[in-house]
Amino acid sequence: MKTYFLKPIMTPQTLTPTPTPGKPVVARPLPPHQPLPRPVIDPNKPMLKLGLDVHLEFIMAVAQPDHASPKAPRKFSRQELVEQVKRWTAEGLQVFCVQESCGFGFVLHRELVAAGAQSFLITPVDLSGKRKTDKLDARALCLRLSRWLDGNRDELSPIRIPSEAEQRQRETTRRRKFLKRQVRQLANRGHGQVAEHCHQELPSRWWGARNWKKLSALEPWLLAVLEKLRDLIVAMENQLAALEAELLARVKDQSLPKGLGEITLVTLDGEVCDWHRFNNRKQIGSYTGCCPGEHSSGGQRRLGSIDRMGNGRVRSLLVEAVWRFLVWQPEWKAAQRMKVKLAAGSALRKKTVVALARQLAVDLWRWRTSRCTMADLGWIAA
């Protein structure tokens, strides 16, 4: 009989930096770790495992009682599934559910937890090979959940579920990016219409008060079309101004590194939700998706392009921030270690910037969790 030892939840520790000659050693308390979701199994209660393939109109579910064979797939609506889970828990069953994270958020997850189930979400994975149906996906999820509950931790990798407050904070920064994209599209539409019908070029911000007065020479019908676009752009820019004021208030009176920017930091904070969720530098590095791919065998080691398996919004923000740091943070220790590669050709320079983006995420994690100061990283305060 095998015995499985689970990694214990870490308690607050004390971080002792490496002593430097001439500097006193100051111990800083580490914040408590946030372990990923783990199942809580009662050996005295029977288990019911549910693999859920979630769609907007329906949910395909496959149930497996204890270690029996999975049952036939059943189709539920969201309300029907929640009510059925309540009946199962009332009968004394331990209900475990697993689903892939998707664009429907965490509404179903929170309803299942409120109904008495233990719900877990994983990142989307290839489940069924060459044949893919909703029933096969739900069955594959159910079988993976069963093996995971039996102790095979490689079968599932549950993700951290953000709180509703964290979701709303993240939505604010994402709505800002969406509005900026809409403004750009409407502005380009105006440029295109004038170029098509008048063979003329509009100023960059043609909807502004000063530039708008200069467009009175256009044909009346075209000016009327542009006026409708202008009304939409002005309304969206007013929303953007209100959103940015709300975002800037979150980091008001905080000391920031020079070149990072308040909006960038707020957006990173919103996407990460909580910097204390990461226990080590490898976890935050993997979250960015900037880790190199690898195809090695025997004595040969071959590194490829980055895996892009993390948060794409965080990755793009980090790459932009690195280019600014190279200008405004000349003493950044991470960049100093790679100054030879940065001075090479443009291709190697771009790859080095991506590597520095991963390192910047680690440095931000250390700074935001009080593991080090800006001076320790070689940063200059804004």
N, C-alpha and C positions, 0 to 999 in steps of 0.2 A: 504493500500500500504506500502510495506516494504522499508526502506531506508538502503542502504549498506554503511558503512563507511570504506573506505580503509585506511590501515595503512600508514601514511605519510612517505615519504622518509626522513631518518635521515640526519641531517646536522652535520658538524663537531662540536664536543662538547669538553669539557675539562674534563679530568680524574683527579679527586682529590683523592689521596691515603689516606688511613686511617692514621690519625696522630699518630706518635710514640713518646713517651716521649724522649726528648733529640735530636730529629731529626727534621730539618725544613721540612715543607710540600711544595713539589714542584709540581706544576700543569703541566701535560704534555698534549698537544693537541692530541685528538684522530683523526685518519685519517677518511676521509669521508667514509660512508657506501656504499656498492655496493648492491642495492636491486636486487632481482631476477626479471626475465622478467615479465612484466605486460602488459595487452592489453591496447591499446589506442582506445577508441570507440568514433566515431562521430555519435551522434544521428540523424543527418540529412542525413546520407547515409545508403542505404540498406547493409546488411551484407551477406556474403557468407562464410560458415564454411566448411573446408575440413579436413577430417580424412584420413591420408595417411599411408598405409601399404607398406613400402619401401623394394624393393628387388633390386638386382644388375641388373637384366634383365628388370624389369618393376616395375611400381608403381600402386597399386590399390588405387583408390580414391573414397570417398563417399562425396557428396556435400549436404549441407543443406542451402537453402535460408532463412535467418531470422529465424522465428520460425515455418516454415513449416516442413512437414515430409521430412526425408532424401531421396534423389534421389537414383536411382539404381547405383550400383558400376560401375565405368569405369576404364579401364586399359590404362595407359599412359606410354610412355617412359619418361625419365628425361627431354629431350629437349621439347617434346610435352607438358608436364605439365607446364614447365616454360613459354612457349609461350601462353598457355591457360590462365595462371594467368595474364600475361600482357594484354591479351584482356579483361579479367574481370575487371581489375583495370582501363583500358581505358574507360570502360562503366560506371564508377563511383561507382563500388562496393567496399566495404571493405572486403578484403579477409583475413581470418584467417586460418592458417594451423597448424596441430599438427602431430607429428610423434614420434616414439620411437627412442631413440639413439641406434646406432648399429655400426658395424665395418666399415661402409661406411663414417665415419667422418661427417663433417658439410658442404660438398660441396653443397648438395641440399638445405640446409637451407640458405646458403649465396646467392644462385641463386634465391630462392624465395623472399628473402628480397630485392634483387636488382630489381626484377620484380615488386615490390610494395606491396607485401603481408606482413603480420605480422606472422612470423613463430615461433613456440615453439617446443621444444624437451623435452621429459620426459624419465625417466628411464623405461626399459621394465617391463611391468606388465601383469598379467593374465587377458585377456580381454573377452574371449568368453566361459569360463567354460569348459564343457565336449566336446562341438563341437567347433572346431577351423578351420577356413578357412581364406583366405586373405580377402574375402568380409566381413565376420563377424567382423574381427579385425578392418578393416577400418570403418565400421559402428559404432562399439563400441567407437572408438576414436572420431568420429564425434559427437556422442551424448554426450560424456564426455566434449568435447570442448564447445558444446552449453551450457551445464549446468554451466561450469566454467565461460563462458562469461556472463552468467546471474547473477553471484555473488556467486556461490557455490565454494569456494576456495579449498574444499576438493576433488574435482573431478580430478584436475590435479596438478602436482607439477613440473613446468618447471625448467629445469636445466640451469646453467650459461654456455654460449657458450664461449669458449676460443678464443682469437684472433689468427690469423695465426702465429704471432711471438711466442705466447705462445705454440701453437701446435708444432712448429719446435723445440723449446727448450725442450719440453717434449719428442719429438721423438729421440733426441740425447741420452738421458739417457736410453730410452727403447731399442735403437739399441745397446747400450753398453751391456745391459743385454742379448740381443739375441745373440750377438757375443760370449760372455763368455759361454753361453749354447752350442753353436755350437763347440767351442774349446773343451769343456769337452766331448762332444759326440764323436768327432774325436779321442781324446786321448784314450777314453775307447774302441773305435773300434780297435786301435792299440794294446792295452793291451789284448783284447779278441782274436785277430788273433794269436798273439805270444803264448798265453796260449793254444790255440787249436792245433796249428801245431808243437809247440816245447816244450810244457809243461814247459815253463819258465816264469819268472816274469820280467817285464820291470821296469826300474826306474820311479819315479813319473812324471818327465818331460823328457821323453825319447827323445823328439824331440830337446832338447837343444844341443848346440854345443859340450859340454863336454860329455854328455851321448850318443850322436849320434855316436861318434867315437868308443864307446865300443860295438856297435851293428854290427860291421863288420864281426863277426863270424857267423851271421845268414845265412841261405840259401839265395842265390842271388835273387830268385824269391820273397821270403818273404820280403827281404830288399827293393826290388823295390816297393812292395805294400806300405810298411811303408814310403818310400820316397815320394810317392804321397800324403799320409796323412800329412806328415810333411810339404810339400809345402803349403797345405791349412791352416794348423795351424799357420805357420809363417806369412802368408799373413793376416790372421785374427788378430793375435796379433799385427801386425803393425797398422792395423786399430784401434784396441783397444787403443794402445798407443797414437795415434793422437786424438781420442775421449776424453780420460782422460785428456790430456793436455788442450783441449778446455774447458772441464768441470771445471778443477781446476782454469782456468783463471777467471771464473765467481765469485769465492769467494776469489780471491787474495787480500791480505792486509785486510781481514775481521777477526775480533776476534771471534773465535769459542769456544764453550764449549769443555772441555777436554773429549775425548771418543766418540764424535759424528762423526767426520770424514768429510773431505771436500766432498767426493763423496756422502756420505749419505745426507748431507745437500743440495747439488746441486740437487740430485734426488728428494728429498722432495719438494724443491722449484719448480722443473719442473712439478711434479705431481699436486701440489696444484695450480699452475699457479700464483695466487696472494693471499697472506695471508690476504689482506684487504677485501676480498670478504665475510669473516665471521664477523657477528655482535656481537656474544657472544660465550661463551664457549660451549654451547649446540650444536651449529651448527658445530663447528670443531670436537666435540666429535662424533657426528652422522656421519660425513664424513669419519671417520676412520673405521666405522663398528665394533668397539669394545664395543658397548653398550650391556648390557645383555638383553636377551629376557625375557619376563615376561608372566606368565599365572596366574592371580589372580582373585579371586572371593570372594565376601563377605568380611569376616575378614581374609581370607587366602591370603598370598602373596607369590608367588613362582617365583624365578628368575632362568633362565636357561642359556644356553650357549649364546655366543655373536651372534648378528644377522647377521654379515658379509654382511651388506647391503651397505657398503661404498667402498672406493678404496682399493682393495686388495694389490696393490703394496705399498701403504702408510702404510698399516697395518703391512706387513711383515718387512718393514724397521724400523718401530717404535718398534716392539718387539725385533729386533736385537739390536737396540740402547739402549733399557732399560737394557738388560743384560750387555752391556758395561758400562752404567752409574752406575750400582750397584757396579762396580769395581773402576771406575775412578772418580765418583762423590759421595763420602761418605756423604757429607753435603747436598745432594739434599733434599729439604724440603718435596717433595711428597713421596719419599722413606722413610724418617724419620717417617712419619705418619703411614706407613704400615710395620714398621720393625718387629712387632710381627708376622704378617702373613708371612713375608719373612723368618722368622726363623723357621716356622713350617715345616710340611712334604713337599715332592717334589710336590705332587698334588696341594696343596694350594699355594705353591710358584709359580707354573706356572700360576695359575689363577690370582694371585696378579700381576705378570709381565704383563699380558694382561690388567689388570686395570690400571697399571702404564703406559702402552703404550698409553692409551686414555688420561691420565693426561699429558704425555709428549707432545702429540700433542697440548694440550691446552697451556702448558708452551712455546712451540715453537711459537705458534701463538702470545702469549703475547710478547715474545722477538722480533720476526720479525716485529711486528707492533709497537714497541717502547712503549708498555704499561708497561713494566717493564725491568729491567736490569738483567744480569746474577747473580749479587750479590743478587738481590731480590729473585731469585729462589733457591739460595744456590749452584749455579754452579761455578766451577773453570774454568778459561780461559785456553785454551791450550797453 
